Amino acid sequence: MEPDQDLRWDTLLQHLGEEEKFKGAVAPPIFQNSLFVFDTTDELLDAMRNNPASEPHHYSRLSNPTLDIVEAKLAAMEGTEAAKVLGCGQAALTMAVMSCVKQGAHIVSIDTGYGPLMNLISEYLPQFGVTHTFVKGCDVDEIVDAIRPETTAIYLESPSSLVFRLQDMEAIASVARSRGITTICDNTYNTPLHMRPHLVGIDLVCHSATKYLGGHSDITAGVICCSDERMKKLIKHEVNLLGSILHPFQAWLLNRSLRTLPIRMARHESTGNTVAAWLESRDEVELVNHVSLPSFPQRDLYLKMMSGSAGLFSFQPQVQDPVKVKAFCDSLKLFQRGISWGGYESLVVAVPVHPMGFHKRTWIVRLSCGLEDPQDLIADLEQAMSHLAP
């Protein structure tokens, strides 16, 4: 269904795909069934042959009515013709990458992307003859210079993991399209509310719906958004051969979460901005990596591409003693130690990194600001700051 242009997104998220009310139920039911039966053999064979991932549904490993609703909303939000929800974000990224490589192919990728995806590119795919070049990604010319005749994919994540580097989506997509190269973007940080990469030419837009789209730390889910043509190929090969779609109950929970996404994202953004600005004023902090700060090095690109920020950012402590950095994290009370982000709870993780542009191994502390009061989060950080004293 095409979105009603007279309605705004926060209204569409309540209604799109839910026009049919099953027995009058205001919330859609969960189709918790593994298969669908048909009146005749010909009807079943036609469904299997012609519609492997759409109505009429025949097998819940490929499609299910509960998933139709959330997929319609996600495709509308990203401005794509189709969306497919999968078991986790890594599944979405893996299937997206695998859909555009073959033996002898070459991938250009930013070097500070999501860790497991970086491992897929640098450690797993080379055994099948797929090579790669990692770049910082901040300079379009750097990406263009890394392209080879055998390049089939460019992987982007804007902002990138841990250090929050941006890439110019529109400029990169333009170059890639002119050379027949597929572009992939992980848009998890922004959600479609703050950036819609497909509208500036990105071919495959992925999300870890475990994060902000899910928002409650009770599901793992992934999303691929793209054209109908690409989706048909993905369903036939990667989705069918490599894995399966999201389970119906988790899809139902994801649909529930999308209803409150605009409200939650506004709070995450506001809190993140407040906490990041406070951290930037502290002597114990060398650098805050938050895209919405006026001091952010790529400020102009942020204003060009994104309509807002989120509650996720990182900072580099002045003190680089790992014992002190870990003690800081361990003494936090409201920020819990965990590797995910985007939920109602605030999280902290500290890791040593050595990406391109860093002269040496550097400890970075990443914070995910949840839905708590920002002043309480600041008080928690302040009481832990003594551990970062020189």
Secondary structure, 3 states (H helix, E strand, C coil): CCCCCCCCHHHHHHHCCCCCCHHHCCCCCCCCCCECCCCCHHHHHHHHHHCCCCCCCCECCCCCHHHHHHHHHHHHHHCCCEEEEECCHHHHHHHHHHCCCCCCCEEEEECCCCHHHHHHHHHHHHHHCCEEEEECCCCHHHHHHHCCCCEEEEEEECCCCCCCCCCCHHHHHHHHHHCCCEEEEECCCCHHHHCCHHHHCCCEEEEECCCCCCCCCCCCCEEEEECHHHHHHHHHHHHHHHCCECCHHHHHHHHHHHCCHHHHHHHHHHHHHHHHHHHHCCCCEEEEECCCCCCCCCHHHHHHHCCCCCCEEEEEECCCCHHHHHHHHHHCCCCEECCCCCCCCCEEEEEEECCCCCCCCEEEEEEECCCCCHHHHHHHHHHHHHHHCC
